[in-house]
């Protein structure tokens, strides 16, 4: 059965459920993270000690880690200062271009890459368009503004569909 573009492979409460053991079991060699509301809340410029330690542990367990964000260059550079991961700002997700660039740079095949984000219409679609696995985590904080609320309301049927597939 073909996967639906807006239904992720897995939904988790947070990134910390993605362990080096999990990545090894799934034969993941490259992991791409969204930044805002996936790794840190909006407005938080840098990773704290817990997140930095986690990302180092993940980085040690895979060939490559990447950051792909629709946010601006200053935001992505500031967050990535302590890591020097492959990073793309203004990625234009759901465009798969930045994920494909990550795969090409690191000589990884589609089945070796995982994208982790918090939004179905950007992160999950980008993963599907690139042909890679996708994990969606719960947003770290509720977004303000009508656009985010509207987009989150549109995600609900796909989240219910995901939950139905996991019960079967």
C-alpha positions in Angstrom: 0.0 0.0 0.0 1.3 3.4 -1.0 1.9 5.9 1.9 -0.1 9.0 2.0 2.0 12.2 1.7 0.6 13.7 4.9 0.8 10.6 7.1 4.2 10.3 8.8 6.0 7.0 9.4 5.9 7.7 13.1 4.6 10.3 15.5 6.3 10.8 18.8 6.0 13.1 21.8 9.5 14.6 21.4 12.9 14.2 19.7 14.4 12.4 22.8 12.4 9.3 21.9 14.7 9.0 18.8 17.7 7.2 20.3 20.9 6.0 18.7 19.6 2.4 19.1 16.4 3.3 17.3 18.5 4.8 14.4 20.7 1.8 14.2 17.8 -0.6 14.2 16.1 1.4 11.4 19.5 1.6 9.5 19.4 5.4 9.5 22.7 7.0 8.6 21.6 10.6 8.2 19.0 12.6 10.2 17.6 16.0 9.2 15.9 18.1 11.9 13.6 21.1 11.6 14.6 23.7 14.2 11.7 25.8 15.3 9.2 24.0 17.5 11.0 20.7 16.9 14.3 21.2 18.6 13.6 24.5 20.4 10.6 26.8 20.8 10.3 29.8 18.5 12.5 32.6 19.8 15.0 30.3 21.5 18.3 31.1 19.8 20.5 28.2 21.0 20.3 24.7 22.3 20.5 24.3 26.0 22.8 21.7 27.6 20.3 18.9 27.5 19.6 19.4 23.8 23.3 19.9 22.9 24.2 16.7 24.7 21.4 14.8 22.8 22.4 16.2 19.4 26.1 15.2 20.1 25.0 11.7 21.0 22.8 11.5 17.8 25.7 13.0 15.7 28.1 10.3 17.1 25.7 7.5 16.1 25.0 8.5 12.4 27.1 9.6 9.5 25.5 13.0 9.2 23.1 15.4 10.9 21.4 18.2 9.1 19.2 21.2 9.9 16.6 22.3 7.4 14.6 25.3 8.3 12.2 27.7 6.5 13.5 30.4 8.9 16.1 33.0 8.0 19.9 32.8 7.7 20.7 34.5 11.0 18.4 32.2 13.0 19.8 29.0 11.5 23.4 30.2 11.7 23.0 31.2 15.3 21.4 27.9 16.3 24.1 25.9 14.3 27.1 27.8 15.7 27.8 25.2 18.3 27.3 22.2 16.0 28.5 23.0 12.4 25.9 20.6 11.0 24.8 20.7 7.4 22.3 23.5 7.5 19.9 25.2 5.1 17.9 28.3 5.8 14.8 29.5 3.9 14.6 25.9 2.7 11.2 26.4 1.1 9.7 23.2 2.7 7.8 21.3 1.5 10.3 21.5 -1.3 12.6 18.5 -1.1 15.6 20.4 -2.5 17.5 20.9 0.8 16.9 17.2 1.9 18.2 16.0 -1.5 21.2 18.3 -1.1 21.9 16.7 2.3 21.7 13.2 0.8 24.0 14.1 -2.1 26.6 15.8 0.1 26.7 12.8 2.4 26.3 10.2 -0.3 23.2 8.7 1.4 20.4 6.9 -0.2 16.7 7.7 0.5 16.2 4.7 2.7 19.1 5.8 5.0 17.7 9.2 5.8 15.1 10.4 8.3 13.5 13.8 8.6 12.2 15.0 12.0 9.8 17.9 12.2 6.6 19.2 13.8 4.4 20.0 10.8 2.7 17.8 8.3 2.3 20.4 5.6 6.0 21.4 5.5 8.1 18.7 7.2 6.2 15.5 6.3 5.5 16.6 2.8 9.1 17.6 2.2 10.2 14.1 3.5 7.7 12.4 1.2 8.7 14.5 -1.8 12.4 13.6 -1.1 11.4 9.9 -0.6 12.8 9.7 2.9 11.3 8.5 6.2 9.5 11.0 8.4 8.9 11.4 12.1 6.6 14.1 13.4 7.0 15.2 17.0 4.5 17.3 19.0 5.2 21.0 18.7 7.1 22.3 21.7 4.7 25.2 22.1 1.4 26.3 20.6 1.9 28.7 17.8 0.1 32.0 17.9 -1.7 33.6 15.0 -4.6 32.5 12.8 -2.5 31.0 10.1 -0.8 28.4 12.4 -4.1 27.6 14.1 -5.7 27.1 10.7 -2.9 24.9 9.5 -3.0 22.8 12.7 -6.7 22.3 12.3 -6.1 21.0 8.7 -3.6 18.5 10.1 -6.1 16.8 12.5 -7.7 14.4 9.9 -4.3 13.2 8.9 -3.2 12.7 12.6 -6.4 10.7 13.2 -5.7 8.6 10.0 -2.1 7.9 11.4 -3.6 6.8 14.7 -6.0 4.5 12.9 -3.2 2.9 10.9 -1.2 2.3 14.1 -4.1 0.5 15.7 -4.5 -2.0 12.8 
